[in-house]
Amino acid sequence: MQKKSICFLFAALCAPLVQAQNEQDQLQDLKSQLADIRTQLSALSSLSVQYETINKRIEVLEKVGAKNSEDKWPQKQISISTDQNIKNIPSKKDIKVYATVRPTFGYIDEGNDASWDVKDALSHAGIKSTVEFNQQWQGILHGEWGIDLSNNGNFGNARQVYAAIDSPYGKVGLGKQRPAQYLFIAEYVDIFNHGNSPFAYDPESIFFVDNLLTYQIKQGDFTWMLVSQFNGTQGDNKSDLINGGVSYDKDNLHVALTYTNKGIYENEQELGDNNIVGGSLAYSFDSGFYFALGYQAKKYNRDLSIDRNGHTLDVSMAYPLSKNYKVKMGYFDFDDGHQAAQTQNYNGANLTLEWLPAENLRLHVEYLYRDFDYLADFSSFSVGVRYDYSQAWNY
């Protein structure tokens, strides 16, 4: 009995020790599990960083690849010869119709001859359409005809009618078009409401040329243009006129140089040629003041008569007096190189006040004076209206 009591007492004393040992073992086991979890979390964190790094790198490479593909597009060989290729290209088309009506009424004094007359300041109407048949490639159709308000308001001669292809490699046109001589030299001084503007450029220079092949390309701030007239058996059987030039346009500044050579014929007999070197300068100031100058040095080479030299000078200025009023001024000088008995040399000036009540409507009052060296002087005072209309559609 005493032995049983001693055993029971010993078991009672050892029970807490055993329980403590179990708890200690459990604690160590939990710590071991926690350490394993930390190790796994650390590995996951490292994998997460690697995932983000690789994902960002993929995004960068995809963007670079897309940009390189776009940059290389103009150098790719583009095939447009098959119907299947054309069908697969979504085309963008637009068409614009426009008209401008410019009647004038004034008093004209030509020495002993004075009269009142309704005239026309180059009214015209036209249509222009383009179709994009590949990225940065488009076809162009353009037709424009004069409206002669001084002659029953009839449709006059074609001003320009041509078709062209425009691409990253330049624009090629065929038909009656504006030459470089007008686009680079005369256009910047041609700011007045008159059928003979620019007044020195007008008598002998070219505005539109038929049977014309043109090439034009823009490279940065420079525009290059070369045109040639091919008029069949009339005149030269090859090229009858060559006109080229370069224009620099940046912000409000325009500077250009041109060269023209035109064969002169009479009854299929070659008389010689005209060589013209032209230059222009134009600038729009922040105040709204506009200044432009166009000059041509002209050499008349003749086989059966004396060669001669002439020139044209046009200076044009404009200044806005307010939102709806503008004043324009011009000076011009024309010299045809002839001797006194034949010359029509003159210089002169003009002054115009414009009222612009709407964006497409202007009314003006103009005074014009020409001082001829050996002919009767010319002066006119006129009022006029210019109404412009334009409507475009995209489809």
C-alpha positions as CSV (number, residue, x, y, z in Angstrom):
1,M,0.0,0.0,0.0
2,Q,2.8,2.3,0.8
3,K,4.5,1.5,-2.6
4,K,1.3,2.5,-4.5
5,S,1.2,5.8,-2.7
6,I,4.8,6.5,-3.5
7,C,4.2,5.7,-7.2
8,F,1.1,7.9,-7.4
9,L,3.0,10.8,-5.8
10,F,5.9,10.4,-8.2
11,A,3.5,10.4,-11.3
12,A,1.8,13.5,-10.0
13,L,5.1,15.3,-9.6
14,C,6.3,14.3,-13.1
15,A,3.1,15.2,-15.0
16,P,3.9,19.0,-15.1
17,L,7.4,18.2,-16.3
18,V,6.2,16.1,-19.1
19,Q,3.6,18.7,-20.1
20,A,6.3,21.4,-20.1
21,Q,8.5,19.3,-22.3
22,N,5.6,18.8,-24.8
23,E,4.9,22.5,-24.9
24,Q,8.6,23.2,-25.5
25,D,8.7,20.7,-28.4
26,Q,5.5,22.3,-29.9
27,L,7.1,25.8,-29.6
28,Q,10.2,24.6,-31.4
29,D,8.1,23.0,-34.1
30,L,6.1,26.2,-34.6
31,K,9.3,28.3,-34.8
32,S,10.6,25.9,-37.4
33,Q,7.4,26.2,-39.5
34,L,7.6,30.0,-39.2
35,A,11.2,30.0,-40.4
36,D,10.1,27.8,-43.4
37,I,7.3,30.3,-44.2
38,R,9.7,33.2,-44.1
39,T,12.1,31.4,-46.5
40,Q,9.2,30.8,-48.9
41,L,8.0,34.4,-48.6
42,S,11.5,35.7,-49.4
43,A,11.6,33.5,-52.4
44,L,8.2,34.8,-53.6
45,S,9.3,38.4,-53.1
46,S,12.3,37.8,-55.2
47,L,10.2,36.2,-57.9
48,S,7.8,39.2,-57.8
49,V,10.6,41.6,-58.4
50,Q,11.9,39.5,-61.3
51,Y,8.4,39.4,-62.7
52,E,7.9,43.2,-62.6
53,T,11.4,43.7,-64.1
54,I,10.8,41.3,-67.0
55,N,7.3,42.7,-67.6
56,K,8.6,46.3,-67.9
57,R,11.3,45.2,-70.3
58,I,8.8,43.5,-72.5
59,E,6.7,46.7,-72.6
60,V,9.7,48.8,-73.6
61,L,10.8,46.4,-76.4
62,E,7.2,46.3,-77.8
63,K,7.1,50.2,-77.9
64,V,10.5,50.4,-79.6
65,G,9.5,47.7,-82.1
66,A,6.3,49.6,-83.0
67,K,8.2,52.9,-83.5
68,N,10.8,51.3,-85.7
69,S,8.1,49.8,-87.8
70,E,6.5,53.2,-88.3
71,D,9.8,55.0,-89.0
72,K,10.8,52.5,-91.7
73,W,7.5,52.8,-93.5
74,P,8.6,55.2,-96.3
75,Q,11.5,53.0,-97.2
76,K,9.4,49.9,-97.6
77,Q,8.7,48.8,-101.1
78,I,5.0,49.5,-101.8
79,S,3.2,47.6,-104.4
80,I,0.0,49.2,-105.8
81,S,-0.1,47.3,-109.1
82,T,-2.6,44.6,-108.3
83,D,-6.3,44.9,-107.7
84,Q,-6.1,42.8,-104.6
85,N,-3.6,45.2,-102.9
86,I,-5.9,48.2,-103.7
87,K,-8.9,46.4,-102.3
88,N,-7.1,45.7,-99.0
89,I,-6.2,49.4,-98.5
90,P,-8.9,51.5,-96.8
91,S,-9.1,54.7,-98.9
92,K,-9.8,58.2,-97.5
93,K,-11.5,60.6,-99.9
94,D,-12.4,64.3,-99.8
95,I,-13.9,66.8,-102.2
96,K,-14.1,70.6,-102.1
97,V,-16.0,73.0,-104.3
98,Y,-15.3,76.7,-104.1
99,A,-15.9,80.0,-105.8
100,T,-14.9,83.6,-105.3
101,V,-16.8,86.5,-107.0
102,R,-14.9,89.8,-107.2
103,P,-16.7,92.7,-109.0
104,T,-15.3,96.2,-109.0
105,F,-16.7,99.6,-110.0
106,G,-14.5,102.6,-110.7
107,Y,-13.4,105.7,-112.5
108,I,-10.5,105.1,-114.9
109,D,-8.3,107.9,-116.4
110,E,-5.9,107.1,-119.2
111,G,-4.7,110.4,-120.4
112,N,-7.3,111.8,-122.7
113,D,-9.6,108.8,-122.2
114,A,-11.7,108.6,-119.0
115,S,-14.6,106.3,-118.2
116,W,-16.7,104.6,-115.5
117,D,-16.7,100.8,-115.7
118,V,-17.6,97.6,-113.9
119,K,-14.7,95.2,-114.0
120,D,-13.7,91.9,-112.6
121,A,-10.8,91.2,-110.1
122,L,-10.2,87.6,-111.2
123,S,-13.4,85.9,-110.1
124,H,-13.2,82.1,-110.5
125,A,-14.7,78.8,-109.3
126,G,-13.2,75.3,-108.9
127,I,-13.3,71.8,-107.6
128,K,-10.6,69.8,-105.9
129,S,-10.7,66.1,-104.8
130,T,-8.1,63.8,-103.2
131,V,-8.1,60.1,-102.5
132,E,-5.6,58.4,-100.2
133,F,-4.8,55.0,-101.7
134,N,-2.0,54.1,-99.3
135,Q,-0.4,55.6,-96.3
136,Q,1.0,59.0,-97.3
137,W,0.1,58.4,-100.9
138,Q,-2.8,60.2,-102.5
139,G,-4.2,61.1,-105.9
140,I,-5.3,64.7,-106.6
141,L,-7.8,66.2,-109.1
142,H,-8.0,69.9,-109.5
143,G,-10.0,72.1,-111.9
144,E,-10.5,75.9,-111.8
145,W,-12.1,78.2,-114.3
146,G,-12.4,82.0,-114.5
147,I,-15.6,83.9,-114.3
148,D,-15.5,87.1,-116.4
149,L,-17.9,89.5,-114.7
150,S,-16.8,92.2,-117.2
151,N,-18.0,90.1,-120.1
152,N,-21.6,89.0,-119.3
153,G,-20.4,86.9,-116.3
154,N,-19.4,84.0,-118.6
155,F,-17.2,81.2,-117.5
156,G,-13.8,82.1,-118.9
157,N,-10.7,80.0,-119.8
158,A,-9.4,77.3,-117.5
159,R,-7.0,78.7,-114.9
160,Q,-5.7,75.3,-113.9
161,V,-6.8,71.7,-114.7
162,Y,-4.5,68.9,-113.7
163,A,-4.1,65.5,-112.0
164,A,-1.3,64.7,-109.5
165,I,0.2,62.0,-107.3
166,D,1.5,63.1,-103.9
167,S,3.8,60.8,-101.9
168,P,6.7,60.9,-99.4
169,Y,8.9,61.1,-102.4
170,G,7.3,64.3,-103.8
171,K,4.3,65.4,-105.9
172,V,4.1,64.9,-109.6
173,G,1.5,66.8,-111.6
174,L,0.3,66.9,-115.3
175,G,-1.8,69.5,-116.9
176,K,-2.3,73.3,-116.6
177,Q,-0.8,74.4,-113.3
178,R,0.9,77.2,-111.4
179,P,4.6,77.4,-112.1
180,A,7.3,77.9,-109.5
181,Q,7.7,81.5,-110.7
182,Y,4.3,82.4,-109.4
183,L,4.2,80.2,-106.3
184,F,7.6,81.2,-105.0
185,I,7.8,84.9,-106.2
186,A,4.5,86.5,-107.2
187,E,2.1,84.9,-104.8
188,Y,3.6,86.7,-101.8
189,V,3.1,90.2,-103.3
190,D,-0.2,89.4,-104.9
191,I,-2.4,90.7,-102.1
192,F,-4.5,93.4,-103.9
193,N,-8.1,93.3,-105.2
194,H,-7.2,93.9,-108.8
195,G,-7.0,91.9,-112.0
196,N,-3.6,93.2,-112.8
197,S,-1.9,92.5,-109.5
198,P,1.1,92.2,-109.0
199,F,1.4,95.3,-111.1
200,A,5.0,95.0,-112.3
201,Y,5.0,91.2,-112.5
202,D,1.7,91.2,-114.5
203,P,2.6,92.3,-118.1
204,E,5.0,89.6,-119.2
205,S,5.3,87.0,-116.4
206,I,3.6,83.6,-116.1
207,F,0.6,82.9,-113.8
208,F,-0.6,79.6,-115.2
209,V,1.1,77.3,-117.8
210,D,-0.6,74.6,-119.9
211,N,0.9,71.3,-121.0
212,L,3.0,71.4,-117.8
213,L,4.9,68.6,-116.0
214,T,5.7,69.5,-112.4
215,Y,7.6,68.0,-109.5
216,Q,7.6,69.4,-106.0
217,I,9.1,68.1,-102.7
218,K,9.3,69.5,-99.2
219,Q,12.3,68.7,-97.1
220,G,12.2,70.3,-93.7
221,D,11.8,74.1,-94.1
222,F,12.8,73.9,-97.8
223,T,10.5,73.3,-100.8
224,W,12.0,72.4,-104.1
225,M,10.1,72.7,-107.4
226,L,10.9,72.0,-111.1
227,V,8.5,72.4,-114.0
228,S,8.7,72.0,-117.7
229,Q,6.3,72.7,-120.5
230,F,5.9,70.2,-123.4
231,N,3.7,71.7,-126.0
232,G,4.0,69.2,-128.8
233,T,5.1,70.5,-132.2
234,Q,4.4,74.2,-131.2
235,G,7.7,75.9,-130.6
236,D,10.4,73.5,-129.6
237,N,9.5,69.8,-130.2
238,K,11.0,69.1,-126.8
239,S,10.7,71.4,-123.8
240,D,9.3,74.9,-124.4
241,L,9.8,76.3,-120.8
242,I,11.9,75.3,-117.8
243,N,11.3,76.8,-114.4
244,G,12.8,75.7,-111.1
245,G,13.2,77.2,-107.7
246,V,13.7,76.7,-104.0
247,S,11.7,78.2,-101.2
248,Y,12.6,78.5,-97.5
249,D,9.7,78.9,-95.1
250,K,10.0,79.0,-91.3
251,D,7.6,80.6,-88.9
252,N,6.7,84.0,-90.4
253,L,9.6,84.1,-92.9
254,H,9.6,83.3,-96.6
255,V,12.7,83.5,-98.9
256,A,12.9,82.1,-102.4
257,L,15.0,82.0,-105.6
258,T,13.9,80.9,-109.1
259,Y,15.2,80.5,-112.6
260,T,13.2,80.4,-115.8
261,N,14.1,79.8,-119.4
262,K,11.5,80.2,-122.1
263,G,11.9,79.8,-125.9
264,I,10.4,82.6,-128.0
265,Y,8.9,81.6,-131.4
266,E,7.0,83.4,-134.2
267,N,5.4,81.3,-136.9
268,E,7.5,78.3,-135.8
269,Q,10.7,80.3,-136.2
270,E,12.8,80.6,-133.1
271,L,13.6,84.2,-132.2
272,G,15.6,83.5,-129.1
273,D,14.8,83.0,-125.5
274,N,14.1,84.8,-122.2
275,N,16.1,84.1,-119.1
276,I,14.7,85.2,-115.8
277,V,16.2,85.0,-112.3
278,G,13.8,85.8,-109.5
279,G,13.9,86.3,-105.8
280,S,11.3,87.0,-103.1
281,L,11.3,87.9,-99.4
282,A,8.2,88.1,-97.1
283,Y,7.7,88.4,-93.4
284,S,4.7,88.7,-91.1
285,F,5.5,90.7,-87.9
286,D,3.9,90.0,-84.5
287,S,2.1,93.4,-84.7
288,G,0.3,92.1,-87.8
289,F,2.3,94.2,-90.3
290,Y,3.1,92.2,-93.5
291,F,6.0,93.0,-95.9
292,A,6.8,91.3,-99.1
293,L,9.1,92.0,-102.0
294,G,9.4,90.2,-105.4
295,Y,12.1,90.9,-108.0
296,Q,12.9,89.5,-111.4
297,A,16.0,90.2,-113.5
298,K,15.0,89.5,-117.1
299,K,17.4,89.0,-120.1
300,Y,15.8,89.0,-123.6
301,N,18.2,87.1,-125.9
302,R,17.3,87.6,-129.6
303,D,18.9,86.1,-132.7
304,L,17.8,88.7,-135.2
305,S,17.8,91.9,-133.0
306,I,19.6,93.5,-130.1
307,D,19.5,91.7,-126.8
308,R,18.1,93.7,-123.9
309,N,17.7,93.5,-120.2
310,G,14.7,94.4,-118.0
311,H,13.3,93.8,-114.6
312,T,10.2,93.8,-112.4
313,L,9.9,94.9,-108.8
314,D,6.8,94.6,-106.6
315,V,6.7,95.7,-103.0
316,S,3.5,94.9,-101.0
317,M,2.6,95.9,-97.4
318,A,-0.4,95.4,-95.2
319,Y,-1.4,96.4,-91.7
320,P,-4.5,95.7,-89.7
321,L,-6.1,98.9,-88.3
322,S,-8.5,96.9,-86.2
323,K,-10.2,93.5,-86.3
324,N,-12.3,94.4,-89.3
325,Y,-10.2,97.0,-91.1
326,K,-6.9,96.6,-93.0
327,V,-4.8,99.0,-95.1
328,K,-2.6,97.8,-98.0
329,M,0.1,99.7,-99.8
330,G,2.2,98.8,-102.9
331,Y,5.0,100.1,-105.0
332,F,6.0,98.7,-108.4
333,D,8.5,99.2,-111.2
334,F,8.5,97.6,-114.6
335,D,11.3,97.9,-117.2
336,D,11.1,96.0,-120.5
337,G,14.6,97.0,-121.7
338,H,13.3,98.7,-124.9
339,Q,14.5,102.0,-126.3
340,A,12.4,105.1,-125.9
341,A,10.4,104.6,-129.1
342,Q,9.2,101.2,-128.0
343,T,9.3,101.0,-124.3
344,Q,6.4,100.7,-122.0
345,N,8.4,101.3,-118.8
346,Y,6.4,102.5,-115.8
347,N,6.4,102.7,-112.0
348,G,3.7,103.5,-109.6
349,A,1.9,102.9,-106.4
350,N,-1.5,101.9,-105.0
351,L,-3.3,102.3,-101.7
352,T,-6.2,100.1,-100.6
353,L,-8.5,100.2,-97.5
354,E,-10.4,96.9,-96.8
355,W,-13.4,96.3,-94.5
356,L,-13.9,92.7,-93.5
357,P,-17.4,92.3,-91.9
358,A,-17.2,88.5,-92.2
359,E,-14.5,85.9,-92.6
360,N,-15.4,85.3,-96.3
361,L,-16.5,88.8,-97.2
362,R,-14.5,91.9,-97.9
363,L,-15.2,95.3,-99.3
364,H,-12.5,97.7,-100.5
365,V,-11.7,101.2,-101.8
366,E,-8.5,101.4,-104.0
367,Y,-6.5,104.1,-105.6
368,L,-4.0,103.1,-108.3
369,Y,-1.5,105.2,-110.2
370,R,1.0,104.2,-113.0
371,D,3.6,106.7,-114.2
372,F,4.8,105.7,-117.7
373,D,8.1,107.0,-119.0
374,Y,6.9,107.7,-122.6
375,L,3.1,107.0,-122.6
376,A,0.1,108.7,-121.0
377,D,-0.1,108.1,-117.3
378,F,-2.9,105.9,-115.8
379,S,-4.9,106.3,-112.6
380,S,-8.1,104.7,-111.2
381,F,-10.3,105.0,-108.2
382,S,-12.5,102.0,-107.5
383,V,-14.7,100.2,-105.0
384,G,-15.3,96.5,-104.9
385,V,-16.7,93.4,-103.2
386,R,-15.1,90.0,-102.7
387,Y,-17.3,87.1,-101.6
388,D,-15.6,83.7,-101.1
389,Y,-17.5,80.4,-100.8
390,S,-16.1,77.0,-100.0
391,Q,-17.6,73.6,-99.0
392,A,-15.8,70.4,-98.3
393,W,-16.9,66.8,-97.7
394,N,-15.0,63.8,-96.4
395,Y,-16.1,60.2,-97.1
